[in-house]
Amino acid sequence: MATNDAPDINSDQSKLADERLTRFYNAYRKIIRTDSTEYQADLLFFIEMFVSDCLATNEAGYTFRHLAPPRITYVAKSLGVAYFDQLNRYLDIYIPKYVYSPKIELFFQACKDLGLIDQHRFIAPMAMNRYGERDAETFNKLIERIRKSGRMPKYKARIAKDSYRSTKRFINLVRYVDALFEHVRSQLLVVRVDLSYRKEEIETMKLGQAQEDLKHFLDNMKGKPKLFGDLVGYIWKLERSNTGGDHFHLLFFFTNDHISSDERYGREIGEYWIDTITKGRGRYRNCNTQYEKSKHRWPAIGSVKYYDDQKRYSLLYVLAYFCKDEQSLRIKTKQKTRAFGRGVMPSPRENVGGRPRSIEIDHGSYLSLIDCNLNKAMRRPPKPAQLIEQTLPLFWIQGF
């Protein structure tokens, strides 16, 4: 009986693509954003940095030197220099009813174990506190508590599981975008818009209002053919700061059948969000303006052709940002709050036509750039966040 021993080429290519994407995503996740202007009000971001730095080293926050009795002096180490003065601000934002991301939950649980929440204020490293010890010693105990819990198998397994899910989400998202180019249209307009709320509106918004507004926005797209008639795909991501300000990052994929200006799409989507969805409560950022594009060496938005390897490679950074677990929803009102979504995966039967392709290439050829374009800075092991002085070029972090 004859058997077919021919290798499965498609399967091998898929495995190679997954390996490349996994390698790219793991390298991307090592990038620590040092241009933190967007996070000045987001203390949750810095709590995650603190926990990461605690787990990355074995160093104490302070070391002590015993001089002539009863004199004692201390030496501030990197963790003490970077974080001691911020601890009271971190403790003040804790809200029991919220569900936090793993690192933030680890921090607050360690604080609870030591009786710090609502019961302690850090004054100065050598100040004696209610526990009969110096604040520097209490700070060292907090670091050790974080390390003890963070290095337990249960916590490591949770982080590994979240990491695996994040990587799979990225690979599936790349496949989704690949399918848009392969089965829908060979040239697409990629539009990036950030939707948020006016500062004065945030304090009066009810819980879940942002999710309701987004649902209204997505449900209404079919009823706005003039604006969304050429839409073939979309991706959205919800983020929330400790101040309660919800905002969305959205990526749209349009054909250029009726509107050829990506900047116009971005502007009209933003105005629709303000005028129709939020009734004046919202605001937006159009990332497709020439000013915004000029911030990036290789913009991954605007007109993108299926054979433009550099643009499609640059688009990986945007997709990675949408999936990166460190930038995921750090605080939730409910355990099952969704923070990510996309359109329906197109099938080969959904080809909407267009001119024949002038260049026939493997639609995944751009992935080969991963092998040669991973920057040396992405390959270096990450330093503690507070020690990084060099700001990464903006084009490496297209998602921001």
C-alpha positions, -999 to +999 in steps of 0.1 A: +000+000+000+015+033-011+021+060+014+026+097+010+059+105+027+061+140+011+069+167+038+041+190+047+055+223+034+027+244+047+030+230+081+068+235+082+064+271+070+037+277+097+061+264+124+089+286+112+066+316+112+055+308+148+091+304+159+101+337+143+071+355+158+078+340+193+114+352+191+103+386+180+077+390+207+100+378+235+126+403+224+100+430+222+088+423+257+123+430+271+120+466+260+113+488+290+099+521+280+120+548+295+102+577+279+075+576+306+057+608+298+024+589+292+027+572+326+034+603+348+000+599+364-001+561+362+015+549+394+004+513+386+030+513+359+057+521+384+045+496+409+050+469+382+085+483+376+093+481+413+081+445+415+101+436+384+132+452+398+128+434+431+126+400+414+155+408+391+181+412+418+189+399+453+200+433+466+184+450+496+170+485+494+194+497+521+224+484+538+235+495+573+269+503+589+274+502+626+297+530+637+307+539+673+277+529+695+249+538+693+255+554+659+242+536+628+243+548+592+228+535+561+237+532+524+209+535+498+211+509+471+195+511+436+160+501+448+161+525+477+172+554+455+145+547+429+114+537+450+115+546+487+102+581+483+073+569+462+060+542+485+033+563+502+019+572+468+018+536+458+000+527+491-026+555+487-041+542+454-051+508+467-088+501+464-100+467+478-129+462+452-106+463+422-089+433+406-052+440+398-027+425+374-004+398+389+026+421+397+004+448+413-015+422+432+018+408+445+028+442+457-004+450+475-005+415+491+030+419+504+019+453+519-011+436+535+011+409+550+033+435+566+003+456+578+013+486+557-019+495+539-039+522+558-016+518+588+018+531+579+036+561+563+072+560+552+088+591+566+126+587+561+150+558+559+163+563+595+130+573+610+117+549+637+082+536+630+053+520+649+070+486+645+100+496+665+123+496+635+136+520+609+116+527+578+146+515+558+143+481+575+106+479+568+114+487+532+139+458+531+112+435+546+088+446+518+113+437+492+120+403+507+083+396+510+078+404+473+107+382+464+095+353+486+060+353+470+072+362+435+096+333+434+072+307+445+062+280+419+025+290+421+033+326+411+059+316+385+033+293+369+007+321+368+032+344+351+043+317+327+006+310+318-001+347+312+031+349+291+021+319+270-014+334+264+001+368+255+024+352+230-004+331+214-025+362+212+002+380+193+007+351+169-030+349+162-032+387+157-004+385+131-023+357+114-054+379+114-037+408+097-019+384+073-053+370+063-066+405+056-038+410+031-040+375+017-078+370+014-094+404+014-072+430-003-035+433-012-034+470-003-050+484+028-052+517+046-041+512+082-056+538+106-046+541+142-068+562+166-067+566+204-101+573+220-104+586+255-123+611+277-119+647+288-103+649+322-132+667+338-155+639+327-135+610+341-144+616+378-182+616+370-182+585+348-200+554+361-182+521+363-183+503+329-193+535+310-162+532+287-170+496+278-206+506+270-194+535+248-170+511+229-198+486+224-220+513+211-191+524+188-185+489+174-222+480+170-229+512+151-202+507+125-225+488+102-250+516+104-224+542+092-215+530+057-202+564+046-175+561+073-171+524+078-183+510+044-147+501+034-137+487+067-124+451+065-109+446+099-101+462+133-083+456+166-090+474+199-074+475+233-086+490+266-062+505+291-069+521+324-047+542+347-050+544+385-068+577+381-097+558+366-092+572+331-102+546+306-089+549+270-088+527+239-062+521+212-078+511+179-063+499+147-086+499+115-080+483+081-098+499+052-098+494+015-093+527-004-124+523-026-140+556-016-116+574+007-078+573+001-067+595+030-058+577+062-055+610+080-091+619+070-103+585+083-086+591+116-101+626+119-136+615+111-135+585+134-124+608+162-151+633+156-177+605+154-165+593+188-168+628+203-200+640+187-221+608+184-208+582+209-198+603+239-219+634+232-190+657+238-174+637+267-146+622+247-115+632+229-092+615+205-057+613+190-053+608+153-020+589+148-022+592+110-014+629+108+019+639+092+032+651+125+025+618+142+040+598+113+072+619+114+079+605+149+086+571+134+114+560+110+092+534+094+055+543+100+034+512+100+002+531+092-013+547+061-012+528+028+004+494+032+009+469+003+011+432+009+047+431-006+060+461+014+081+440+038+095+469+058+061+483+066+046+450+074+076+442+096+071+476+114+034+467+119+046+438+141+056+464+167+021+478+168+005+444+171+030+434+198+020+465+218-016+455+216-008+422+231+021+430+255+011+417+289+030+444+308+008+470+291-024+450+297-053+461+319-036+467+353-068+473+371-103+459+366-137+465+382-146+429+374-125+397+369-138+391+334-135+426+320-123+424+284-093+444+275-088+433+239-107+424+208-106+422+170-128+416+140-138+383+124-110+362+108-116+364+070-117+332+050-105+327+014-141+329+002-143+365+014-121+379-013-136+412-024-117+415-056-094+443-067-068+444-094-046+413-099-014+413-079+015+429-098+040+411-076+037+375-066+055+367-034+050+346-003+027+367+018+048+359+049+081+368+034+084+399+056+089+376+086+124+369+074+133+404+085+130+391+121+161+371+116+182+401+106+165+431+120+163+423+157+182+453+171+212+446+193+196+467+220+166+443+220+190+414+225+207+427+256+193+415+289+171+442+305+186+463+332+167+473+363+142+499+350+154+527+371+190+523+359+182+527+322+191+562+310+189+559+273+155+565+257+146+540+231+140+554+196+103+559+191+100+538+160+108+507+181+076+513+201+051+520+173+022+512+196+026+543+218 
